[in-house]
Amino acid sequence: MAFLKIPGDADASPEQAVLFKHTTKLLGRVANAIRVASHSPKIAQAVVGFLVPTLREEITNNLPVRTKVLVILKTSTLNACRY
């Protein structure tokens, strides 16, 4: 069970709504990690600052997005993450 509620678009505060809007623009969706981090704007800023360059291929030019997502999936599987 989660300790913090994961805010949805409908029940987001004005600050969270802005964060969700910009995250959707940058990443195409709002990850639950960003939704949870949105309870603290400074934490959310750090999470977004990490995720955007990590997942956006045109920013890093290191690995294709498909490879990055496969690494995330494999890591989650190895750590028995059910999410």
N, C-alpha and C positions, 0 to 999 in steps of 0.2 A: 504494500500500500504506500502511496506517495505521501510525503510529509507536506509538500507544497502542492497546491492546486495548479493544474496546467490550464492557464487562461485560454479561452477560445476567442475567436474574433468578436463574437457578440458581447462577451462580458469583459473585454479589454478596457483598461483605463485609456485616457487620451494619449499618454506617453507610450503605452504599450501598442496602441493602434498605429502610431507613427512608426515605431520599430518594426511591427509586423508588415506594414506597407512597404517599407524600404527593403526589408529582408526578402520579401516576395519578389520585389523588383530585381534584387541582386542574385538570388539563388533559385527563384522560381517557386518557392514554397517557404513556409515557416517551420523549421525543425522544432521538435518538442524541447530540445536542449535550449533553444532560444526563447521559447515560450516560458519555460521555468526560470531561466536567467532574467527574464523581463521583470521579475519582482524587484530586482536591484539594477538600476540603469547602468551602473559602472561595470557590473559583472556581465550584463548583456552586451555592452560595448566591447568588452574583451573577447567574449565568445564569438560575436560577429566578426571582429577583427581577425580572429583565428580561422573561422570557417570559410570566409569568402576567399582568401587567397589559397586555402587548402583545396577547395573544390572547383574553383573557376580556372579552367585550363588556359584561357587567354591571359590571365594575370601571371601565372607562374611559369608557363611553357616548359614544365618539367615532365609531367606524366599526363597521359590522356585521362579524362574524367572517368572513363570506364575502368581503367586500372585502379584509380584511387578508390572507386566504389567497391571494387572487388577486394582490395586490401582492407577496407572498413568491414566488409562482410566476413572475411576470413578471421579478422581479429575478434569480431563479435562471437563468431562460432567457437574459436579456441577458448574464449573466456566464458563459454556457456551462457552468453547473453540471450535471453528469450525475447528480447524486444526487436 
